[in-house]
Amino acid sequence: MDTSGQKINVTLKDGQTAECFSKTLVKNVIKKFNLPDNELSYIGALVNNEMVSLSYPLEVDSKIELLTFIDECGWQIYKNSLTFLLSKAVFNCFPEAKFEIQHSIGNGRYCTLQNIPDNMKIPQVVKILDKYIREQIEARHPIIRRKLYFENALKYFAESGRLDKTRILHFTNDAKIILYQCEDYFDLAYENVLCSNTEDLKYFEIYSYSDDGFILQFPECEFPVKVMPYKNLPNLFDVFKHYKRWGKTIGLKTVADLNEIIVRGDFREIVRIEEAYQEKRIAEISDMISKKSGRAKWVLIAGPSSSGKTTFAHRLGTQMQVNGVTPVIVSVDNYFKNRKDTPRDKDGNYDFENIETIDLELLNQHLKLLDEGKEIDVPRFDFEKGVRFWSGEKLFLGSNEVAVIEGIHSLNPRMTEILPAERKFLIYINALTQLNLDINHRVSTTDCRLIRRIVRDHRTRGNRALKTLEMWPSVRKGEEKWIFPFQEHADCVFSSALDYELSVLKPYVVPLLAEVKPWNKTYAVARRLQAFLTNFLPAEKLYVPHNSLIREFLGEGIIEEAKGFY
């Protein structure tokens, strides 16, 4: 039914209201309002809590929140739009080159470009791409969201040699495929929303990084009109590079590769190979600990939420025992301050990510005693009552025992400042996925962790996805402040990501995300994750071993079985 002649009501976040015809574009209806001058462009909107571009046609009564790239959803739009424009630049400037967006690094994305003309080097390539993108921005080209008949979309990508797109389309039979178009360049939309014009993408830099790679650097929300210089993160970069090489070795680089493995019936085999490889990496870290000069007495494990720290600590402990070392896991959670003494954020809510949630004085007193070979009374923390108590448990570190401490602040020097540096071994863990959707659409490490946490929170705490999504922005802010600044201090970095995990987690998280409704503030994030997961074929958890890091989220893992750890 054609509703273009019907009137609808539109309300802005500040309470302004207006009336317009159905199917009026967002960018046209906002002209009816008195909007404050803004140094930053509006690049998208939340319409009834759904993330859309400014070219989105309004069809029903709508509440609109306009977005700039300092907003969480606007930031997603900005990064994805700029990446789209970079892909267009490569496609037009170097049509024969092999281009791939490898992974995020810091506040940018690392990309590789191979098969460029023999007489050119990456710095020259960067200059050409930079010039092309800035010309596109100056030209103010529209970016249009379109729907193509499936066969036409397939034909376009096949004829343009973009077979990574045709492979992922093999696993859908939707009659209409959503794409974005800028001039004669098309790309799959996936879950992405893009801005409606290239003129909105003014702030970026491109830096040469390696013989075949460069970094597309984004602005930071704290300094939105300035792109900060790239900060080198060699440890993190090396781990990404290592895992990318591993993915290439086993023929698992994209989601299409994973889907084909599932269809062939080889899922059990890829689980076995990936789990064996991860166990090998844990064993190598155990060897590093044993070989450290003077033998480390304190193994400190840090990482962001849902990185798999607890299961990793137990598996590392097993490998340490293989090396003749007895691990004793010390839980920092037992040193939380009583709830009434927990710091609060600017809104008056408990700031659980803050290092001051830990009784650092008591913790360091106990660490000093243990390091001196003395016994301590082990505290316990009652999370339900929010108080610390003692139950008479004792702890002593023998000459052949090593303490393993895991927690988000473990790499922060303040947490273990009493201990001599030469007796510490620092480990940073994160789910650093190497998997891509296709060559220019990466799988977000942060999204993987969020999906893990939604499944675990529901299983262990009975939390709805809505509650986890509402807490996530606070968790992310805490990570940026208290965890990521210390990641390069680590003696080694470990990735807990398993390329197969999203296929196993999908059947559990999709129903939970469906419970988030349009009137909920986090609806846009839930919808984006739902759309993202449509690209994965589901897989059974049957073949996931009980000691897998993914069992920390699925359940029936070694955490539930572990006994005798403090």
Phi, psi and omega in degrees: 000131179282119182250011187296340180269357182276153179264142176229160179256138181236135180232129176275167181300327182277004176100350177298143180232156177204164177242140178210171177282147175302144181078009170291137180287149180305315184296337178273323182287331182288347175293342180283349187254157173271101183257142180292151175299137183223127179297331180261145179286149168283124186244359179182187182204157166260115178252112187051042178068015174255131183284126183219165173276171179288350177267010181286132178277126179279129184241342181226169174308133191223143167256128187241132170241115182283145187240136164250177185280005171270354172275151184304309181289323177297325178298319176300315181299316183297311182297316180293324180291318180292323177294320175302316182292323175297317180298321176297319180298314179296317182300322183270328183273328182224067187298338181267354185283156175261106186253141177207132171274115190277306184189168172282149174212115185061232181257033180212186178232130180272129183234149174242151180218113181243167182064035173277164180308142186302330185271010183243149175243165183304318178302324177291319178300315180301317179298319180294315180294318179300314180297317181297313182297317181293326175293322177296321178294316180296326182285346177056053179284137175289145172249116192248130173276125185229159171243128177245146172302138187311312183297323179291320178296316180298317180295319181299312183290325178293315182291333179269007176075018183260073188288341175297330178285318181295327181292318180288329177291340179301336185258021172222154175231027176299136181293328181241133180251130181272128179227166169246141183234135170225114189055237183261013182256131178240151172209153179295144182279326190051230179266003190282147166245133180248159175291167188265357181205143180295339183296344183276000190249051190283335193252110178189165170217153174238126182243135170295142181230321183215183181297333180229018185219160178212168181241127171271111186260129179266161171289168177254148182300327181289334180229069194296336182256014180223133177265117182286148178303148180294131177259119184293134178232074189298321180297313180295318181298317181297322179293315176303313181299318179300313183287328174298317179297322177296316179300320178295321181299318183266005178071035182227086183247332184230167178297327177298321176302314181296315180299320179295323177297317179295316181297322180288347182086019182258017184297318180303320182292319181291326175298314181299316182293314182293321179293321178295320179295318180294322177297323177298317179296320179295320178297321179296321178294320177300320177297321178298321179296316182294328184273349182299136183308127179079002183054117180297137177261342185230116176257117185249124185242122179231156177176164182286176181305138175063029175272353177091029185299318187292311179296320178301317181300318180291319179292322176297320178301321178296317180292327176295323177295324175302325179275008177084017180246134179266117179273145172233114184275121179255122183270121177292335180304330181287354180252015174297145173290156174304147187308321183294340180259004180288134179296155179242155178275184184296341179266003179087004178272155177299132180259082187287346179277346184289137180297339179287357172290341181266139174282084186296326180295312180294317181301313181291328174299314181292321179297319180297316179298315179296320181294334179271004179083020182256164183266148177234157168273121185279123176281161172231153179240128177267104185290332180289318181269342180073034181224152176265146180212168177243138182243009179092004179286145180242155177218136180215137178260115177285173184296334181252018180251144179236131179280134176246117183243123177239140179173161187295338183257012189296336178269353178286120184305331182298330186289330182229038187296340181285340186271142177292136185302325184290348179259005179255149169231118189258129181236131174250130181236138175205160180273074186275080185293140177258358185283141175244154169290311171209192190294336181238019173227112183269160173268122187288127174301318181296318178296322178299316180294320180296317179297317176304313186292322178301315180295314182292316181300323179289319183289317188264334184239354182072016182285140171286157177303326180304315182294317179297318180295323179293326181280337191301317179302322178293320177299316182295319178297320178296321178297316181298326184271322193249346185243301187301325180299342185253002187295329181281356176280349188290149172286332175205158179240137181235135175261125179269359183291140173238127188300336183271352195297324184291332175292327179280322181284335185307310182298339181271323187272330183300313177297328179290320178294328180294342179283347178277121189256164184302337180276354177275140184299328183271012183302321182299319180291317179299316180294321179296317179293322177299314180296320179300317184286345176297342181281348183257133168284142180285154177221150180285149177277000185308320186269001179281117184295158185293338180264007179295146176299333180289339177294340176300335183254324179282331185099175180061039181246188186288342177297316179293332183273338188297135177222153175083012177256144177268000000 
